[in-house]
Amino acid sequence: MADDSITNFVEMQSNGIVCYLMSRPHNIKYNVGIYRCNTIKDLLDKIKNPQ
């Protein structure tokens, strides 16, 4: 899953669902490590090559 809401991101991750946080001005302050995506291409690359 991918979302730009930190609330949805935390909810998904805490329930064992891999979620990526899409960067937006309202969520840039949150450090989510490898789960942050800046573009759709970035998201697709992470899905294809998970770490």
mmCIF entry with sequence, helices, sheets and N, C-alpha, C, O atoms, coordinates in Angstrom:
data_MODEL
# 
_entry.id   MODEL 
# 
_entity.id                         1 
_entity.type                       polymer 
_entity.pdbx_number_of_molecules   1 
# 
_entity_poly.entity_id                      1 
_entity_poly.type                           'polypeptide(L)' 
_entity_poly.nstd_linkage                   no 
_entity_poly.nstd_monomer                   no 
_entity_poly.pdbx_seq_one_letter_code       MADDSITNFVEMQSNGIVCYLMSRPHNIKYNVGIYRCNTIKDLLDKIKNPQ 
_entity_poly.pdbx_seq_one_letter_code_can   MADDSITNFVEMQSNGIVCYLMSRPHNIKYNVGIYRCNTIKDLLDKIKNPQ 
_entity_poly.pdbx_strand_id                 A 
# 
loop_
_entity_poly_seq.entity_id 
_entity_poly_seq.num 
_entity_poly_seq.mon_id 
_entity_poly_seq.hetero 
1 1  MET n 
1 2  ALA n 
1 3  ASP n 
1 4  ASP n 
1 5  SER n 
1 6  ILE n 
1 7  THR n 
1 8  ASN n 
1 9  PHE n 
1 10 VAL n 
1 11 GLU n 
1 12 MET n 
1 13 GLN n 
1 14 SER n 
1 15 ASN n 
1 16 GLY n 
1 17 ILE n 
1 18 VAL n 
1 19 CYS n 
1 20 TYR n 
1 21 LEU n 
1 22 MET n 
1 23 SER n 
1 24 ARG n 
1 25 PRO n 
1 26 HIS n 
1 27 ASN n 
1 28 ILE n 
1 29 LYS n 
1 30 TYR n 
1 31 ASN n 
1 32 VAL n 
1 33 GLY n 
1 34 ILE n 
1 35 TYR n 
1 36 ARG n 
1 37 CYS n 
1 38 ASN n 
1 39 THR n 
1 40 ILE n 
1 41 LYS n 
1 42 ASP n 
1 43 LEU n 
1 44 LEU n 
1 45 ASP n 
1 46 LYS n 
1 47 ILE n 
1 48 LYS n 
1 49 ASN n 
1 50 PRO n 
1 51 GLN n 
# 
_struct_asym.id          A 
_struct_asym.entity_id   1 
# 
loop_
_struct_conf.conf_type_id 
_struct_conf.id 
_struct_conf.pdbx_PDB_helix_id 
_struct_conf.beg_label_comp_id 
_struct_conf.beg_label_asym_id 
_struct_conf.beg_label_seq_id 
_struct_conf.pdbx_beg_PDB_ins_code 
_struct_conf.end_label_comp_id 
_struct_conf.end_label_asym_id 
_struct_conf.end_label_seq_id 
_struct_conf.pdbx_end_PDB_ins_code 
_struct_conf.beg_auth_comp_id 
_struct_conf.beg_auth_asym_id 
_struct_conf.beg_auth_seq_id 
_struct_conf.end_auth_comp_id 
_struct_conf.end_auth_asym_id 
_struct_conf.end_auth_seq_id 
_struct_conf.pdbx_PDB_helix_class 
_struct_conf.details 
_struct_conf.pdbx_PDB_helix_length 
HELX_P HELX_P1 AA1 ILE A 6  ? SER A 14 ? ILE A 6  SER A 14 1 ? 9 
HELX_P HELX_P2 AA2 GLY A 33 ? TYR A 35 ? GLY A 33 TYR A 35 5 ? 3 
HELX_P HELX_P3 AA3 ILE A 40 ? LYS A 48 ? ILE A 40 LYS A 48 1 ? 9 
# 
_struct_conf_type.id          HELX_P 
_struct_conf_type.criteria    ? 
_struct_conf_type.reference   ? 
# 
_struct_sheet.id               AA1 
_struct_sheet.type             ? 
_struct_sheet.number_strands   3 
_struct_sheet.details          ? 
# 
loop_
_struct_sheet_order.sheet_id 
_struct_sheet_order.range_id_1 
_struct_sheet_order.range_id_2 
_struct_sheet_order.offset 
_struct_sheet_order.sense 
AA1 1 2 ? parallel 
AA1 2 3 ? parallel 
# 
loop_
_struct_sheet_range.sheet_id 
_struct_sheet_range.id 
_struct_sheet_range.beg_label_comp_id 
_struct_sheet_range.beg_label_asym_id 
_struct_sheet_range.beg_label_seq_id 
_struct_sheet_range.pdbx_beg_PDB_ins_code 
_struct_sheet_range.end_label_comp_id 
_struct_sheet_range.end_label_asym_id 
_struct_sheet_range.end_label_seq_id 
_struct_sheet_range.pdbx_end_PDB_ins_code 
_struct_sheet_range.beg_auth_comp_id 
_struct_sheet_range.beg_auth_asym_id 
_struct_sheet_range.beg_auth_seq_id 
_struct_sheet_range.end_auth_comp_id 
_struct_sheet_range.end_auth_asym_id 
_struct_sheet_range.end_auth_seq_id 
AA1 1 ALA A 2  ? ASP A 3  ? ALA A 2  ASP A 3  
AA1 2 TYR A 20 ? MET A 22 ? TYR A 20 MET A 22 
AA1 3 ARG A 36 ? CYS A 37 ? ARG A 36 CYS A 37 
# 
loop_
_atom_site.group_PDB 
_atom_site.id 
_atom_site.type_symbol 
_atom_site.label_atom_id 
_atom_site.label_alt_id 
_atom_site.label_comp_id 
_atom_site.label_asym_id 
_atom_site.label_entity_id 
_atom_site.label_seq_id 
_atom_site.pdbx_PDB_ins_code 
_atom_site.Cartn_x 
_atom_site.Cartn_y 
_atom_site.Cartn_z 
_atom_site.occupancy 
_atom_site.B_iso_or_equiv 
_atom_site.pdbx_formal_charge 
_atom_site.auth_seq_id 
_atom_site.auth_comp_id 
_atom_site.auth_asym_id 
_atom_site.auth_atom_id 
_atom_site.pdbx_PDB_model_num 
ATOM 1   N N  . MET A 1 1  ? 0.850  -1.170 0.000   1.00 0.00 ? 1  MET A N  1 
ATOM 2   C CA . MET A 1 1  ? 0.000  0.000  0.000   1.00 0.00 ? 1  MET A CA 1 
ATOM 3   C C  . MET A 1 1  ? 0.893  1.229  0.000   1.00 0.00 ? 1  MET A C  1 
ATOM 4   O O  . MET A 1 1  ? 2.009  1.194  0.520   1.00 0.00 ? 1  MET A O  1 
ATOM 5   N N  . ALA A 1 2  ? 0.414  2.290  -0.571  1.00 0.00 ? 2  ALA A N  1 
ATOM 6   C CA . ALA A 1 2  ? 1.087  3.580  -0.544  1.00 0.00 ? 2  ALA A CA 1 
ATOM 7   C C  . ALA A 1 2  ? 0.062  4.650  -0.195  1.00 0.00 ? 2  ALA A C  1 
ATOM 8   O O  . ALA A 1 2  ? -1.070 4.625  -0.678  1.00 0.00 ? 2  ALA A O  1 
ATOM 9   N N  . ASP A 1 3  ? 0.473  5.586  0.648   1.00 0.00 ? 3  ASP A N  1 
ATOM 10  C CA . ASP A 1 3  ? -0.440 6.634  1.086   1.00 0.00 ? 3  ASP A CA 1 
ATOM 11  C C  . ASP A 1 3  ? 0.380  7.871  1.429   1.00 0.00 ? 3  ASP A C  1 
ATOM 12  O O  . ASP A 1 3  ? 1.591  7.777  1.627   1.00 0.00 ? 3  ASP A O  1 
ATOM 13  N N  . ASP A 1 4  ? -0.260 9.009  1.499   1.00 0.00 ? 4  ASP A N  1 
ATOM 14  C CA . ASP A 1 4  ? 0.441  10.211 1.934   1.00 0.00 ? 4  ASP A CA 1 
ATOM 15  C C  . ASP A 1 4  ? 0.029  10.631 3.340   1.00 0.00 ? 4  ASP A C  1 
ATOM 16  O O  . ASP A 1 4  ? 0.481  11.663 3.835   1.00 0.00 ? 4  ASP A O  1 
ATOM 17  N N  . SER A 1 5  ? -0.815 9.851  3.980   1.00 0.00 ? 5  SER A N  1 
ATOM 18  C CA . SER A 1 5  ? -1.266 10.126 5.339   1.00 0.00 ? 5  SER A CA 1 
ATOM 19  C C  . SER A 1 5  ? -0.408 9.347  6.334   1.00 0.00 ? 5  SER A C  1 
ATOM 20  O O  . SER A 1 5  ? -0.327 8.121  6.264   1.00 0.00 ? 5  SER A O  1 
ATOM 21  N N  . ILE A 1 6  ? 0.232  10.063 7.260   1.00 0.00 ? 6  ILE A N  1 
ATOM 22  C CA . ILE A 1 6  ? 1.040  9.384  8.270   1.00 0.00 ? 6  ILE A CA 1 
ATOM 23  C C  . ILE A 1 6  ? 0.156  8.514  9.168   1.00 0.00 ? 6  ILE A C  1 
ATOM 24  O O  . ILE A 1 6  ? 0.595  7.467  9.643   1.00 0.00 ? 6  ILE A O  1 
ATOM 25  N N  . THR A 1 7  ? -1.067 8.937  9.398   1.00 0.00 ? 7  THR A N  1 
ATOM 26  C CA . THR A 1 7  ? -1.987 8.151  10.226  1.00 0.00 ? 7  THR A CA 1 
ATOM 27  C C  . THR A 1 7  ? -2.277 6.807  9.565   1.00 0.00 ? 7  THR A C  1 
ATOM 28  O O  . THR A 1 7  ? -2.216 5.767  10.221  1.00 0.00 ? 7  THR A O  1 
ATOM 29  N N  . ASN A 1 8  ? -2.590 6.822  8.285   1.00 0.00 ? 8  ASN A N  1 
ATOM 30  C CA . ASN A 1 8  ? -2.840 5.565  7.569   1.00 0.00 ? 8  ASN A CA 1 
ATOM 31  C C  . ASN A 1 8  ? -1.576 4.718  7.495   1.00 0.00 ? 8  ASN A C  1 
ATOM 32  O O  . ASN A 1 8  ? -1.634 3.498  7.649   1.00 0.00 ? 8  ASN A O  1 
ATOM 33  N N  . PHE A 1 9  ? -0.428 5.365  7.258   1.00 0.00 ? 9  PHE A N  1 
ATOM 34  C CA . PHE A 1 9  ? 0.841  4.658  7.195   1.00 0.00 ? 9  PHE A CA 1 
ATOM 35  C C  . PHE A 1 9  ? 1.103  3.900  8.496   1.00 0.00 ? 9  PHE A C  1 
ATOM 36  O O  . PHE A 1 9  ? 1.406  2.707  8.470   1.00 0.00 ? 9  PHE A O  1 
ATOM 37  N N  . VAL A 1 10 ? 0.988  4.584  9.621   1.00 0.00 ? 10 VAL A N  1 
ATOM 38  C CA . VAL A 1 10 ? 1.237  3.962  10.925  1.00 0.00 ? 10 VAL A CA 1 
ATOM 39  C C  . VAL A 1 10 ? 0.246  2.831  11.178  1.00 0.00 ? 10 VAL A C  1 
ATOM 40  O O  . VAL A 1 10 ? 0.633  1.768  11.664  1.00 0.00 ? 10 VAL A O  1 
ATOM 41  N N  . GLU A 1 11 ? -0.996 3.041  10.863  1.00 0.00 ? 11 GLU A N  1 
ATOM 42  C CA . GLU A 1 11 ? -2.036 2.012  11.056  1.00 0.00 ? 11 GLU A CA 1 
ATOM 43  C C  . GLU A 1 11 ? -1.721 0.757  10.248  1.00 0.00 ? 11 GLU A C  1 
ATOM 44  O O  . GLU A 1 11 ? -1.790 -0.352 10.777  1.00 0.00 ? 11 GLU A O  1 
ATOM 45  N N  . MET A 1 12 ? -1.379 0.920  8.988   1.00 0.00 ? 12 MET A N  1 
ATOM 46  C CA . MET A 1 12 ? -1.048 -0.231 8.139   1.00 0.00 ? 12 MET A CA 1 
ATOM 47  C C  . MET A 1 12 ? 0.189  -0.957 8.662   1.00 0.00 ? 12 MET A C  1 
ATOM 48  O O  . MET A 1 12 ? 0.174  -2.177 8.826   1.00 0.00 ? 12 MET A O  1 
ATOM 49  N N  . GLN A 1 13 ? 1.252  -0.212 8.922   1.00 0.00 ? 13 GLN A N  1 
ATOM 50  C CA . GLN A 1 13 ? 2.495  -0.826 9.391   1.00 0.00 ? 13 GLN A CA 1 
ATOM 51  C C  . GLN A 1 13 ? 2.276  -1.558 10.723  1.00 0.00 ? 13 GLN A C  1 
ATOM 52  O O  . GLN A 1 13 ? 2.819  -2.645 10.920  1.00 0.00 ? 13 GLN A O  1 
ATOM 53  N N  . SER A 1 14 ? 1.502  -0.986 11.623  1.00 0.00 ? 14 SER A N  1 
ATOM 54  C CA . SER A 1 14 ? 1.279  -1.612 12.933  1.00 0.00 ? 14 SER A CA 1 
ATOM 55  C C  . SER A 1 14 ? 0.410  -2.865 12.831  1.00 0.00 ? 14 SER A C  1 
ATOM 56  O O  . SER A 1 14 ? 0.358  -3.664 13.767  1.00 0.00 ? 14 SER A O  1 
ATOM 57  N N  . ASN A 1 15 ? -0.270 -3.037 11.701  1.00 0.00 ? 15 ASN A N  1 
ATOM 58  C CA . ASN A 1 15 ? -1.081 -4.230 11.483  1.00 0.00 ? 15 ASN A CA 1 
ATOM 59  C C  . ASN A 1 15 ? -0.421 -5.209 10.516  1.00 0.00 ? 15 ASN A C  1 
ATOM 60  O O  . ASN A 1 15 ? -1.076 -6.111 9.994   1.00 0.00 ? 15 ASN A O  1 
ATOM 61  N N  . GLY A 1 16 ? 0.877  -5.027 10.279  1.00 0.00 ? 16 GLY A N  1 
ATOM 62  C CA . GLY A 1 16 ? 1.628  -5.965 9.458   1.00 0.00 ? 16 GLY A CA 1 
ATOM 63  C C  . GLY A 1 16 ? 1.471  -5.793 7.958   1.00 0.00 ? 16 GLY A C  1 
ATOM 64  O O  . GLY A 1 16 ? 1.858  -6.674 7.190   1.00 0.00 ? 16 GLY A O  1 
ATOM 65  N N  . ILE A 1 17 ? 0.913  -4.679 7.533   1.00 0.00 ? 17 ILE A N  1 
ATOM 66  C CA . ILE A 1 17 ? 0.735  -4.410 6.114   1.00 0.00 ? 17 ILE A CA 1 
ATOM 67  C C  . ILE A 1 17 ? 1.829  -3.445 5.672   1.00 0.00 ? 17 ILE A C  1 
ATOM 68  O O  . ILE A 1 17 ? 1.949  -2.349 6.218   1.00 0.00 ? 17 ILE A O  1 
ATOM 69  N N  . VAL A 1 18 ? 2.618  -3.846 4.695   1.00 0.00 ? 18 VAL A N  1 
ATOM 70  C CA . VAL A 1 18 ? 3.683  -2.966 4.213   1.00 0.00 ? 18 VAL A CA 1 
ATOM 71  C C  . VAL A 1 18 ? 3.047  -1.765 3.531   1.00 0.00 ? 18 VAL A C  1 
ATOM 72  O O  . VAL A 1 18 ? 2.216  -1.895 2.632   1.00 0.00 ? 18 VAL A O  1 
ATOM 73  N N  . CYS A 1 19 ? 3.462  -0.605 3.985   1.00 0.00 ? 19 CYS A N  1 
ATOM 74  C CA . CYS A 1 19 ? 2.927  0.638  3.439   1.00 0.00 ? 19 CYS A CA 1 
ATOM 75  C C  . CYS A 1 19 ? 4.087  1.586  3.202   1.00 0.00 ? 19 CYS A C  1 
ATOM 76  O O  . CYS A 1 19 ? 5.022  1.649  4.000   1.00 0.00 ? 19 CYS A O  1 
ATOM 77  N N  . TYR A 1 20 ? 4.025  2.312  2.119   1.00 0.00 ? 20 TYR A N  1 
ATOM 78  C CA . TYR A 1 20 ? 5.019  3.315  1.792   1.00 0.00 ? 20 TYR A CA 1 
ATOM 79  C C  . TYR A 1 20 ? 4.379  4.683  1.924   1.00 0.00 ? 20 TYR A C  1 
ATOM 80  O O  . TYR A 1 20 ? 3.235  4.891  1.518   1.00 0.00 ? 20 TYR A O  1 
ATOM 81  N N  . LEU A 1 21 ? 5.131  5.616  2.498   1.00 0.00 ? 21 LEU A N  1 
ATOM 82  C CA . LEU A 1 21 ? 4.632  6.976  2.664   1.00 0.00 ? 21 LEU A CA 1 
ATOM 83  C C  . LEU A 1 21 ? 5.099  7.818  1.488   1.00 0.00 ? 21 LEU A C  1 
ATOM 84  O O  . LEU A 1 21 ? 6.298  8.018  1.291   1.00 0.00 ? 21 LEU A O  1 
ATOM 85  N N  . MET A 1 22 ? 4.152  8.307  0.715   1.00 0.00 ? 22 MET A N  1 
ATOM 86  C CA . MET A 1 22 ? 4.450  9.163  -0.419  1.00 0.00 ? 22 MET A CA 1 
ATOM 87  C C  . MET A 1 22 ? 4.718  10.577 0.104   1.00 0.00 ? 22 MET A C  1 
ATOM 88  O O  . MET A 1 22 ? 3.903  11.147 0.828   1.00 0.00 ? 22 MET A O  1 
ATOM 89  N N  . SER A 1 23 ? 5.858  11.125 -0.269  1.00 0.00 ? 23 SER A N  1 
ATOM 90  C CA . SER A 1 23 ? 6.258  12.445 0.225   1.00 0.00 ? 23 SER A CA 1 
ATOM 91  C C  . SER A 1 23 ? 5.307  13.546 -0.240  1.00 0.00 ? 23 SER A C  1 
ATOM 92  O O  . SER A 1 23 ? 4.971  13.662 -1.419  1.00 0.00 ? 23 SER A O  1 
ATOM 93  N N  . ARG A 1 24 ? 4.896  14.335 0.724   1.00 0.00 ? 24 ARG A N  1 
ATOM 94  C CA . ARG A 1 24 ? 4.076  15.518 0.492   1.00 0.00 ? 24 ARG A CA 1 
ATOM 95  C C  . ARG A 1 24 ? 4.500  16.546 1.532   1.00 0.00 ? 24 ARG A C  1 
ATOM 96  O O  . ARG A 1 24 ? 5.070  16.171 2.557   1.00 0.00 ? 24 ARG A O  1 
ATOM 97  N N  . PRO A 1 25 ? 4.242  17.815 1.303   1.00 0.00 ? 25 PRO A N  1 
ATOM 98  C CA . PRO A 1 25 ? 4.669  18.844 2.258   1.00 0.00 ? 25 PRO A CA 1 
ATOM 99  C C  . PRO A 1 25 ? 4.192  18.598 3.690   1.00 0.00 ? 25 PRO A C  1 
ATOM 100 O O  . PRO A 1 25 ? 4.898  18.934 4.641   1.00 0.00 ? 25 PRO A O  1 
ATOM 101 N N  . HIS A 1 26 ? 3.009  18.017 3.852   1.00 0.00 ? 26 HIS A N  1 
ATOM 102 C CA . HIS A 1 26 ? 2.464  17.823 5.201   1.00 0.00 ? 26 HIS A CA 1 
ATOM 103 C C  . HIS A 1 26 ? 3.063  16.626 5.940   1.00 0.00 ? 26 HIS A C  1 
ATOM 104 O O  . HIS A 1 26 ? 2.802  16.466 7.132   1.00 0.00 ? 26 HIS A O  1 
ATOM 105 N N  . ASN A 1 27 ? 3.858  15.776 5.273   1.00 0.00 ? 27 ASN A N  1 
ATOM 106 C CA . ASN A 1 27 ? 4.396  14.611 5.984   1.00 0.00 ? 27 ASN A CA 1 
ATOM 107 C C  . ASN A 1 27 ? 5.921  14.499 5.927   1.00 0.00 ? 27 ASN A C  1 
ATOM 108 O O  . ASN A 1 27 ? 6.487  13.511 6.395   1.00 0.00 ? 27 ASN A O  1 
ATOM 109 N N  . ILE A 1 28 ? 6.577  15.492 5.365   1.00 0.00 ? 28 ILE A N  1 
ATOM 110 C CA . ILE A 1 28 ? 8.020  15.408 5.168   1.00 0.00 ? 28 ILE A CA 1 
ATOM 111 C C  . ILE A 1 28 ? 8.780  15.359 6.503   1.00 0.00 ? 28 ILE A C  1 
ATOM 112 O O  . ILE A 1 28 ? 9.919  14.894 6.543   1.00 0.00 ? 28 ILE A O  1 
ATOM 113 N N  . LYS A 1 29 ? 8.173  15.825 7.574   1.00 0.00 ? 29 LYS A N  1 
ATOM 114 C CA . LYS A 1 29 ? 8.847  15.857 8.881   1.00 0.00 ? 29 LYS A CA 1 
ATOM 115 C C  . LYS A 1 29 ? 8.961  14.484 9.539   1.00 0.00 ? 29 LYS A C  1 
ATOM 116 O O  . LYS A 1 29 ? 9.681  14.335 10.526  1.00 0.00 ? 29 LYS A O  1 
ATOM 117 N N  . TYR A 1 30 ? 8.265  13.481 9.010   1.00 0.00 ? 30 TYR A N  1 
ATOM 118 C CA . TYR A 1 30 ? 8.289  12.147 9.621   1.00 0.00 ? 30 TYR A CA 1 
ATOM 119 C C  . TYR A 1 30 ? 9.392  11.290 9.020   1.00 0.00 ? 30 TYR A C  1 
ATOM 120 O O  . TYR A 1 30 ? 9.525  11.197 7.800   1.00 0.00 ? 30 TYR A O  1 
ATOM 121 N N  . ASN A 1 31 ? 10.179 10.666 9.887   1.00 0.00 ? 31 ASN A N  1 
ATOM 122 C CA . ASN A 1 31 ? 11.247 9.785  9.444   1.00 0.00 ? 31 ASN A CA 1 
ATOM 123 C C  . ASN A 1 31 ? 10.703 8.360  9.377   1.00 0.00 ? 31 ASN A C  1 
ATOM 124 O O  . ASN A 1 31 ? 10.479 7.723  10.407  1.00 0.00 ? 31 ASN A O  1 
ATOM 125 N N  . VAL A 1 32 ? 10.495 7.872  8.168   1.00 0.00 ? 32 VAL A N  1 
ATOM 126 C CA . VAL A 1 32 ? 9.967  6.509  8.000   1.00 0.00 ? 32 VAL A CA 1 
ATOM 127 C C  . VAL A 1 32 ? 10.978 5.604  7.301   1.00 0.00 ? 32 VAL A C  1 
ATOM 128 O O  . VAL A 1 32 ? 10.643 4.509  6.849   1.00 0.00 ? 32 VAL A O  1 
ATOM 129 N N  . GLY A 1 33 ? 12.220 6.079  7.220   1.00 0.00 ? 33 GLY A N  1 
ATOM 130 C CA . GLY A 1 33 ? 13.294 5.266  6.654   1.00 0.00 ? 33 GLY A CA 1 
ATOM 131 C C  . GLY A 1 33 ? 13.047 4.848  5.223   1.00 0.00 ? 33 GLY A C  1 
ATOM 132 O O  . GLY A 1 33 ? 12.690 5.664  4.373   1.00 0.00 ? 33 GLY A O  1 
ATOM 133 N N  . ILE A 1 34 ? 13.242 3.558  4.964   1.00 0.00 ? 34 ILE A N  1 
ATOM 134 C CA . ILE A 1 34 ? 13.136 3.033  3.598   1.00 0.00 ? 34 ILE A CA 1 
ATOM 135 C C  . ILE A 1 34 ? 11.713 3.037  3.064   1.00 0.00 ? 34 ILE A C  1 
ATOM 136 O O  . ILE A 1 34 ? 11.491 2.739  1.890   1.00 0.00 ? 34 ILE A O  1 
ATOM 137 N N  . TYR A 1 35 ? 10.751 3.369  3.907   1.00 0.00 ? 35 TYR A N  1 
ATOM 138 C CA . TYR A 1 35 ? 9.352  3.335  3.494   1.00 0.00 ? 35 TYR A CA 1 
ATOM 139 C C  . TYR A 1 35 ? 8.858  4.653  2.905   1.00 0.00 ? 35 TYR A C  1 
ATOM 140 O O  . TYR A 1 35 ? 7.664  4.807  2.649   1.00 0.00 ? 35 TYR A O  1 
ATOM 141 N N  . ARG A 1 36 ? 9.762  5.604  2.689   1.00 0.00 ? 36 ARG A N  1 
ATOM 142 C CA . ARG A 1 36 ? 9.386  6.867  2.056   1.00 0.00 ? 36 ARG A CA 1 
ATOM 143 C C  . ARG A 1 36 ? 9.624  6.781  0.555   1.00 0.00 ? 36 ARG A C  1 
ATOM 144 O O  . ARG A 1 36 ? 10.649 6.267  0.106   1.00 0.00 ? 36 ARG A O  1 
ATOM 145 N N  . CYS A 1 37 ? 8.677  7.284  -0.208  1.00 0.00 ? 37 CYS A N  1 
ATOM 146 C CA . CYS A 1 37 ? 8.802  7.343  -1.663  1.00 0.00 ? 37 CYS A CA 1 
ATOM 147 C C  . CYS A 1 37 ? 8.541  8.770  -2.106  1.00 0.00 ? 37 CYS A C  1 
ATOM 148 O O  . CYS A 1 37 ? 7.619  9.429  -1.626  1.00 0.00 ? 37 CYS A O  1 
ATOM 149 N N  . ASN A 1 38 ? 9.360  9.230  -3.020  1.00 0.00 ? 38 ASN A N  1 
ATOM 150 C CA . ASN A 1 38 ? 9.217  10.594 -3.519  1.00 0.00 ? 38 ASN A CA 1 
ATOM 151 C C  . ASN A 1 38 ? 8.459  10.662 -4.837  1.00 0.00 ? 38 ASN A C  1 
ATOM 152 O O  . ASN A 1 38 ? 7.867  11.690 -5.168  1.00 0.00 ? 38 ASN A O  1 
ATOM 153 N N  . THR A 1 39 ? 8.479  9.567  -5.587  1.00 0.00 ? 39 THR A N  1 
ATOM 154 C CA . THR A 1 39 ? 7.805  9.526  -6.888  1.00 0.00 ? 39 THR A CA 1 
ATOM 155 C C  . THR A 1 39 ? 7.171  8.145  -7.078  1.00 0.00 ? 39 THR A C  1 
ATOM 156 O O  . THR A 1 39 ? 7.470  7.207  -6.339  1.00 0.00 ? 39 THR A O  1 
ATOM 157 N N  . ILE A 1 40 ? 6.312  8.036  -8.057  1.00 0.00 ? 40 ILE A N  1 
ATOM 158 C CA . ILE A 1 40 ? 5.729  6.737  -8.387  1.00 0.00 ? 40 ILE A CA 1 
ATOM 159 C C  . ILE A 1 40 ? 6.814  5.779  -8.862  1.00 0.00 ? 40 ILE A C  1 
ATOM 160 O O  . ILE A 1 40 ? 6.768  4.590  -8.546  1.00 0.00 ? 40 ILE A O  1 
ATOM 161 N N  . LYS A 1 41 ? 7.785  6.275  -9.612  1.00 0.00 ? 41 LYS A N  1 
ATOM 162 C CA . LYS A 1 41 ? 8.892  5.429  -10.056 1.00 0.00 ? 41 LYS A CA 1 
ATOM 163 C C  . LYS A 1 41 ? 9.661  4.887  -8.852  1.00 0.00 ? 41 LYS A C  1 
ATOM 164 O O  . LYS A 1 41 ? 10.029 3.713  -8.829  1.00 0.00 ? 41 LYS A O  1 
ATOM 165 N N  . ASP A 1 42 ? 9.900  5.722  -7.867  1.00 0.00 ? 42 ASP A N  1 
ATOM 166 C CA . ASP A 1 42 ? 10.569 5.305  -6.643  1.00 0.00 ? 42 ASP A CA 1 
ATOM 167 C C  . ASP A 1 42 ? 9.776  4.184  -5.963  1.00 0.00 ? 42 ASP A C  1 
ATOM 168 O O  . ASP A 1 42 ? 10.358 3.193  -5.523  1.00 0.00 ? 42 ASP A O  1 
ATOM 169 N N  . LEU A 1 43 ? 8.472  4.336  -5.879  1.00 0.00 ? 43 LEU A N  1 
ATOM 170 C CA . LEU A 1 43 ? 7.603  3.311  -5.291  1.00 0.00 ? 43 LEU A CA 1 
ATOM 171 C C  . LEU A 1 43 ? 7.707  2.000  -6.062  1.00 0.00 ? 43 LEU A C  1 
ATOM 172 O O  . LEU A 1 43 ? 7.875  0.938  -5.462  1.00 0.00 ? 43 LEU A O  1 
ATOM 173 N N  . LEU A 1 44 ? 7.609  2.069  -7.370  1.00 0.00 ? 44 LEU A N  1 
ATOM 174 C CA . LEU A 1 44 ? 7.684  0.852  -8.190  1.00 0.00 ? 44 LEU A CA 1 
ATOM 175 C C  . LEU A 1 44 ? 9.033  0.164  -8.044  1.00 0.00 ? 44 LEU A C  1 
ATOM 176 O O  . LEU A 1 44 ? 9.099  -1.064 -7.990  1.00 0.00 ? 44 LEU A O  1 
ATOM 177 N N  . ASP A 1 45 ? 10.101 0.935  -7.982  1.00 0.00 ? 45 ASP A N  1 
ATOM 178 C CA . ASP A 1 45 ? 11.432 0.361  -7.785  1.00 0.00 ? 45 ASP A CA 1 
ATOM 179 C C  . ASP A 1 45 ? 11.531 -0.369 -6.443  1.00 0.00 ? 45 ASP A C  1 
ATOM 180 O O  . ASP A 1 45 ? 12.124 -1.444 -6.358  1.00 0.00 ? 45 ASP A O  1 
ATOM 181 N N  . LYS A 1 46 ? 10.950 0.216  -5.406  1.00 0.00 ? 46 LYS A N  1 
ATOM 182 C CA . LYS A 1 46 ? 10.990 -0.425 -4.087  1.00 0.00 ? 46 LYS A CA 1 
ATOM 183 C C  . LYS A 1 46 ? 10.137 -1.677 -4.040  1.00 0.00 ? 46 LYS A C  1 
ATOM 184 O O  . LYS A 1 46 ? 10.490 -2.639 -3.358  1.00 0.00 ? 46 LYS A O  1 
ATOM 185 N N  . ILE A 1 47 ? 9.031  -1.683 -4.744  1.00 0.00 ? 47 ILE A N  1 
ATOM 186 C CA . ILE A 1 47 ? 8.183  -2.873 -4.782  1.00 0.00 ? 47 ILE A CA 1 
ATOM 187 C C  . ILE A 1 47 ? 8.891  -4.000 -5.547  1.00 0.00 ? 47 ILE A C  1 
ATOM 188 O O  . ILE A 1 47 ? 8.844  -5.161 -5.140  1.00 0.00 ? 47 ILE A O  1 
ATOM 189 N N  . LYS A 1 48 ? 9.545  -3.644 -6.654  1.00 0.00 ? 48 LYS A N  1 
ATOM 190 C CA . LYS A 1 48 ? 10.241 -4.645 -7.460  1.00 0.00 ? 48 LYS A CA 1 
ATOM 191 C C  . LYS A 1 48 ? 11.482 -5.182 -6.792  1.00 0.00 ? 48 LYS A C  1 
ATOM 192 O O  . LYS A 1 48 ? 11.836 -6.345 -6.984  1.00 0.00 ? 48 LYS A O  1 
ATOM 193 N N  . ASN A 1 49 ? 12.151 -4.351 -6.005  1.00 0.00 ? 49 ASN A N  1 
ATOM 194 C CA . ASN A 1 49 ? 13.411 -4.731 -5.348  1.00 0.00 ? 49 ASN A CA 1 
ATOM 195 C C  . ASN A 1 49 ? 13.359 -4.414 -3.863  1.00 0.00 ? 49 ASN A C  1 
ATOM 196 O O  . ASN A 1 49 ? 14.065 -3.516 -3.404  1.00 0.00 ? 49 ASN A O  1 
ATOM 197 N N  . PRO A 1 50 ? 12.522 -5.146 -3.084  1.00 0.00 ? 50 PRO A N  1 
ATOM 198 C CA . PRO A 1 50 ? 12.415 -4.864 -1.648  1.00 0.00 ? 50 PRO A CA 1 
ATOM 199 C C  . PRO A 1 50 ? 13.745 -5.120 -0.946  1.00 0.00 ? 50 PRO A C  1 
ATOM 200 O O  . PRO A 1 50 ? 14.526 -5.978 -1.357  1.00 0.00 ? 50 PRO A O  1 
ATOM 201 N N  . GLN A 1 51 ? 13.985 -4.369 0.109   1.00 0.00 ? 51 GLN A N  1 
ATOM 202 C CA . GLN A 1 51 ? 15.246 -4.509 0.848   1.00 0.00 ? 51 GLN A CA 1 
ATOM 203 C C  . GLN A 1 51 ? 15.134 -5.467 1.984   1.00 0.00 ? 51 GLN A C  1 
ATOM 204 O O  . GLN A 1 51 ? 16.110 -5.691 2.700   1.00 0.00 ? 51 GLN A O  1 
# 
